[in-house]
Amino acid sequence: MPCARSSTRCSPRRTSRRRSACSTPCCSAPASPRTSRSTTHPLHVHYFAPGSSVAEHLAADCGVALAHVLVENERDRLRTCAAPDCSHVFVDESRNRSRVYCDSRTCGNRMHVAAYRARRRDAS
């Protein structure tokens, strides 16, 4: 599998922050790309190494996904959840780049309910 480190955007002439970001798990995981299709998902790519553990599969997939975000200059899509009690990091895949919570069903809903209750309390 070609490493993100060999990309022209991750050349040694770039900043040390980008060089350290290129040391993602995909660079050390012994995996190669495999296409996969299921009844619920269209054709997609997994990075697979025969005999590797689930953790190694996840490390390879996450590392390659992070490398794609960096190489495609989409770093501004990496966000930290806006909920004060959450520190999850996520990739904002919304069209207008407006997502602020890691999960709208948990953090987003909790924050919206809290804001609603505060407005009701202030109105009383």
Summary of the structure (lengths in Angstrom):
residues: 124
radius of gyration: 19.0
end to end distance: 62.0
largest distance: 63.2
contacts: 297
relative contact order: 0.12
helix: 45%
strand: 13%
